[in-house]
Amino acid sequence: MKKICIILAAALMLGGATNVKAADYNDQEPLKLDVPEMKPELTYGQNRMQLDKTLPMNETQSWTWMKTNPGVKPFKVMDDLTFVGIPVFVAGWAIKGDKAMFRVNNKEGKKNTQLLTDFKTGIDDYSQYFGPAMTLGLKIGGVEGRSDWGRLLASAAMSYGIMAGFVNGIKYTAKEMRPDGSTANSWPSGHTATSFVGATLLHKEYGLTVSPWYSVAGYGVATATGVMRVLNNRHWVSDVLSGAGIGIMSTEIAYALSDVIFKGKGLLRNNLVLESENPSFFAISMGLGIGEKSIGFMGSDLQNKELYDPMYYADDSDPDMIEFRSATVVDAEGAYFFNKYIGVGGRLRVRAMSAKSFGDYSDIAGYMGDVAWGSISDLYIPRDAEVGPDHPYYQSLGYNTSGEQNPALAPVTEIGGVVKSDHLAEFTGSVGLYFNLPISKRFSIGTKALIGRSITQELDIDGFAKGNVKDINYEITFRNGEVAQDASGKPMAKIDCPVNTGETYEDQWDFVTLGADNSTSYGTGLSLTYRYKSNFSWRLFCDYDYTEKTFTLKYDPFHFLQKGLTSSAMALVQVGSETSSLLFPMEYKHKKNMNYVTIGASFSVAF
């Protein structure tokens, strides 16, 4: 109560001291507040650091041509050149002689020396432009890279110009025939060179300055483009390696020229700097596989021998050999290091070996029709008998006395083989320990010990045949409930020549396949790493891998007879013809220790 009284007294005293009336303010002007003029401004940043520069908003809405951000230092020519394209090009040139052309696909009517398969993808026609498309997309989207528009376009134009000069100059001087026999301009690969120019553009503009994963994406797609050129049978491995080397080196030369011409003009960012010395990495590699390049199948490898004539398995002195070219090897590899010296990681490896002699089996398919019907003829033509074109057998096959055949009567009107896959591809996933030994600030030596699992994709030739269904009339002599045989072991029977049933047939089947079982793989290797930037490296490596595989060769040459003969005629052939053993698919199994050596180069990103 006392506090309330004190407050009321104070209020009365103030009211008495300041006798204020509202009328006293009738002649006063209203209060004015001066507000300063405000303009919107945008603050620019570089490498996540603020710059002391502001620009009006309306200036940021138009593209600049040769803007230079403050604080960006000019690039030194020798600091940015790696020369890695040179050994990659030389590697392709060194193996340029590892080629062998062969006839395979007579289905398409092309009987000249060539390699044709049914594998085809057009992705490589578009993936070669991934690098420039990504670079321009980021630029148009407002992501600042290394260069402003003027300098970027000049560098890109010089890169593609230098590349085109090298590629076309070599192509039309070397005149190397393509694997598919289409044109003599195979070496080096223009698609691969184009894709690696684009990848290096993306690497220079955004991988080095914004995020290293742009570089991984660019070089990954470029590597896939080169591999697709090989699988499409448009290029040899040597063409792809040399094309990759030209693409990388052309872009590095172009950027070096830009550094000389423009100096510090048109630069927006410097390279990122990684402070850590930890050697943890992610790498994309491309290499050349050497070592095991043949697989042989002997008579003793034949399975279910009781079904076949001993002539097919009694002799091991002359095995059927399938020869391979040097393999194309592509890796994705990474490791996390606990310190400078030891870490754990893994590798995904694709190894594709194209067969040199596998296409010979496709040639064989072209005359299997004559072999089959020639063997069937022994059912009713005595051995060593001399028969002429007027024999009923030849007439039943549609031949006249002049040796011309009537397709309407022919048992086989079309026959051959188509190579579905001429590559024996292995997919291997491995994990293990990685070791690193620094020998200087930029160079280090590495090794590893890996264990993994290997999966094999088979080679495959399909047979195809068309013709007229034949029937064979016969009467078999039985004795004591069994088929009687003559002195030569043939069934005693009265057998007529084949006759048309009026029906036609078409057949397509697995003529020859070569595959292998899944197996455990062991690997090691030695590498030399050059860390040319704080978070980017080039690595030269030599890897050794070992695995034990059981290879399976399946051979089914006369499958078409199952459709080309009636069931009764087929039963007769199974009993009395020399072809009876081959009516069953022949399967060979051979266990082999595979020792693979791979030499190559890796593009590596530190993290």
Disulfide bonds with the S-S distance in Angstrom:
none
